[in-house]
Amino acid sequence: MPPVTVKPPPHAASEPADRGHLLTEQANPRSAQLDQLSALELVDLFNQEDQRTLAAIAGAREALAAAIDMTAEALGQGGRLFYVGAGTSGRLGVLDAAECPPTFCTPPDLVQGIIAGGAGALVKSSEGLEDVADDGAAAIAARAICSPDVVVGITAGGTTPYVQGAIAAARQRGATTVFMACVPADQVSVAADIDIRLLVGPELLAGSTRLKAGTVTKMALNILSTGVMVRLGKVYGNRMVDVAVTNTKLRDRALRILCDLTDLDRDAAAHLLDRSNQQVKLALMMHLGNVNLEDATARLAQHHGQLRQALQDAS
């Protein structure tokens, strides 16, 4: 796999003269008769091809791990995480960012998705807007991105000018940059601190990167954001102890977490959750650490929200 840290080439990016040579644009010989398959044969072929996403993640494991560590460190120092993309890539970034507040109770500005064309591009195709590198740079400037922020540029084929412009601008402003693409570095080289290549090969429908490329990108973003939140102490064991209790389903999840991790029944867990201002981690600190709300709050703050460390220190 390519090195995790990438030194900048003379220019922000290089683009092949003929995009048809890109791995994501090539025709897949295994689907040459796609229009002649039965529905079941089509499903089986998709299933076979999708196995390649797992191998692609394995091939990028070191770069993904480096991105988790670097991003967690940056966010721990007050930085923010931004995903930048266009089309499917942009939508996947926005989706991952949108899921962080309910899952990990993060403030809305901690993880943000930037898509070429803005919110309207989430529901209506705006491919033409991805061709302007200056627009990507302007999006970085508009959010005052700088150190210690982290910018993840997502582009299946690697050549999207909007993403390349954003990455170049982010580097100039001192932010940490991550480049995520589904083509080899020798086809498209972009200067970034971490280079993640998710090589799933040609799509069953040539050039339709919402397929395997989209799937593997979603997998990589799942790993990245969840790994970062684990590092930030928003997970205890395998439970989302910073879950936002904002509806009936999430309150039920919070109560089940408390019951599973303590000796409390559901009524007692509900009382504890109410006393902790609907904060699961705080409730666990109160109960497991045998301290009141004020002391639990102070101890968690002392350990930067790391429940396990706070409990170990209290024992």
N, C-alpha and C positions, 0 to 999 in steps of 0.2 A: 504494500500500500504506500501512497505518497507520504512524505514526512508530515508530521503534525504541524510544525511551524514552517511557514512558507515565506521565504524572503521575497520582497517585491521586485518584479522585473522592471525594466526601464519604463514601461507604461502600465497603466492600471489594469489593462486586460488585452488579450489578443484574441482575435476571432477568425475562425477558418474562412477561407474565401468561399467555400461551398459548404453550406450547412448540411447538405445531403450526406456528407462524410461523418457527421456526428453519430455516435452510437444510438442516440435516442431517435434519430430520423431514418435509420436503416430498416429495410424490410426483414421480417423474421421468417426464415425458411420453414419453420415449424408450423406456420399458419398460412402457408401459400394457398391452401384450398379452403380458407376460412368461410367463403361464401357458399361452399358446398357441404358444410358440416350439418349434421342434425343438431337439435338443441342440446341433447345430452352430450354429444361429441364436443360441442362448443364449450359447455360447462367443464367437461373433463380437461380440455386443453387449457382453459383459463386456470384451473386448479393446478395443473402441472407447471405452468409458467409462473404462477404466484409463489411457488416454492423458492424461486430465485430471489425473492425479496429477503428471505431469511439469510441466504448466503451473502447477500449484499450488505446486510447489517453486520454480519460477522466480519466481513472484510473491512468495515469501517469502525470496528470496535475501539481501536486505540484513539482515533480522532474524536469519536463521540465521547469517550471518557475524558479526554483532554478538554473538550468543550464544556462538559459538565463541571469539571474542577475550576476552570478559568471563569466560567459564568457565575458559579456559586461564590467564588471569591470576590468578584466584581460587585455582585448584588449585596453581599455582606458588607461592602464598603460604601453602600449608598447608591450603587449604579442601577441602571434599568436594562431590561432585555427587549430588543426590538427584532421582529421578524420582518423582512422586506421581500416582496415578490410580486409577480404579475400573474393573472389568470389563475389556473389551478394552484400553482405554488403559493401565490399570494393569499388565496382563500384558505389554504391549509394553515398558513401562518396565523391568519386572523382567528381561525377556529381554535388553534392551540392557545393563543393568548386569551381568548374569551373564556376558555374553560378553567383558567387558573384561579380567578377570584372565587367561584363557588367551590372548587375542589380544595384549595389551599388558603382561602381567606386572604388573598393578596390584594393590596390596593389596585384599582384599575390601571394605574399608570406604571406599575412595576413591570408587567409584561404586555407589550403592545404589538399589534400587527399593522403593518403598513402595506397597502396594496395599490398598485398603479391604477389610477382612476377613482380612488377613494371608495367610500361605502357603496356607491352605486354599482361598482364593478363586482360586488359580491353576488349580485343576482342577475346582472346583465353583462354579457361579454363585452370587454373593452380592450381587445388585443392591441389596437393601434397605439394605445397610451403607453405600452411597454417599450416603445422604440426610442424614447427620449431620455438619454442619460442625465441631462440637466434636471429633469423632473425628479429623478431619484435623489440627486444631490440636494435639491430644494426641500424634499421631504425630510432629509436628515437635518438640514439647517432649521426648518420650521419647528422641530422638536428640541432644538438646542442640544443635540447629541454631542457628548464629549466624554472624556475619561471621568469615571470608570464605567461608562455604559458599554453594552455589548450589542453588536448588530450582526444578525444572521441573515445573509443573503441567500435566498432560495430560488433556484432556477434549474429545471430539469436538464435542459440542453446547455446551460452554462453561458449562453450568449446574450441573455436579455439585457439590453442597454440600461433600462431603468434600475436593475439590480446592480449592475457593474458601476453605474454612476453613484449609487447609494453607498456601496462598499468603499469606493475611492474617497468619497467625501467623509465618510465615517473615520477612515484611517487618517485623513488629514486633520481631523478634529480630535484625534487622540483616543478614539474609542477602540475597544477590542473588536476584531472582525472575524466572522466565521463564514466560510463559503460552502454551500451545500449544493451539489449537482450530481447528475446521473451519467456524466460522461467522464472519460479518463482525463487526467491533467494534461496529457500530451495533445489532446484535442482542443481544450480550452484552458488556458492558464490565467488565473486571477490572483492578484496579490491579496493575501489575507493571513491572519495569525494562525488560523486553523482551517484546514482544507478537508472537507468531508465528501468523499466520492461514493455514491450509492449505485453500484454498477449492476443493474438488473438486465441489461441487454435490450435489444430491439423489442418494441411492443408488438402484440398480436395484430393490432390494427396500426399499421406503420405511422409513426409520428404522434399517436394519441397518448401523450404523456400523462393523461389523467388516470391511466391504467396502472401498470406496474410501477412506473416512476412516482405516480401519485400515492400509491399504497406504501411504498418504501419510505417516501418522504414523511407521510403521517407516522409511520413507525419510528422513524428517527426523531421526529419532534416529540412524540410521546416519551421516548427515552430521555431526551435532553431536558425537557421541562420537569418531568417527574424526578429525574436524577438531581437536578438543581434544587428542587424543593425538599428532597430528602436531606441533602447537604445543609440546607438552611434550617433544619429542625422542624419541618412541618409534617413529619411522619414519625410515628412511634411504633416500632415493630413494622407491621405492614398496614397500619391504620392511619387514615387521614385526620389526624387529631386537630388540625386547624380548619376543618370543614366549616363552611359558613352555614349556620342554621337559619335559613331564610324561607323554608317552606315545610310542609308536613313530611315530605319524603326525607328531607335532610335532617329534620328533628328526629325522625325515627332512626336514621342512620347514626346520629349522635348518641342517642340513648342505647342503641345496640353496642356501640363502641364502649361506652361506659360500663355497661353490664358485662361485656366480655372481658374487659381489662381490670375489673374490680369484683368485689364480692356482693355488689349491690343488686337488688331486684329493680324492676323497671320504675316503680313509683319512687324509690329512693334515688335512683339515677336521675329521674326528672326533677326532683327537688334539688339535687346537687347541681344539675345543669342550670336551673333557674338562679341559684345562688351565685353561680360563676358568670352571670350575664351572658348565658348561651355560648360560652367558650369551652369547648371540650378539653383542650390542653390544660386550661386553668383549673377546670373541674378535677382532672386527673392529678394535677399537682396538689390541689387541696386535699383530696382523699388519700392518695398514696403517700404523700409527704406529711399528712396529718397536720396541716397548717391552715390558717384562715385565709380569706381572700386577699388581704393586703400583703401578707407574707408570701403567699404563692405568687402573686404578681411580681413582687420584688425579686424573688429567687429566679423566676423565669427570665426577667430582664437582666439579671446578673449573668446568666448563662446564655444570653442572646437567643432566647426562645428554645433552647435545646432541652427538652423535657428529661431525657435520659440523664444528661449531665447534672441537671438540677436535682433530680431524685437521688443520684449517687452522692452528691455533695451533702444532701440532707440526711443521709443514712449514717 
